[in-house]
């Protein structure tokens, strides 16, 4: 059974930093494309950042230069370093794992709340 457990969310003032972690189990972590999504109240869940098996990354424009996604395959853990946080970054952040192959399967964590006060 695949489990993704996020941690590291919380309340921070604008301009501050947080580091999210996602611990994965029950899956071949190193073989999965991993990503962070976020969902603000009343809005859809959107991609924030993605990291491939080979370590290539991409980010939504609004977080470029402020957020950094990384992975530690030895620890089966995904990270999101968030700097210069803004109130508009407030959302529930979800870890996503996508399996390889012709019919990929997506797995989701339960989410962690990030609240940025102005």
Secondary structure, 3 states (H helix, E strand, C coil): CCEEEEECCEEEECCCCEEEEEEEECCCHHHCEEEEEEECCCCCCEEEEEECCCCCEEECHHHCCCEEEEEECCCCEEEEEECCCCHHHCEEEEEEEECCCCCCCEEECCCEEEEEEC
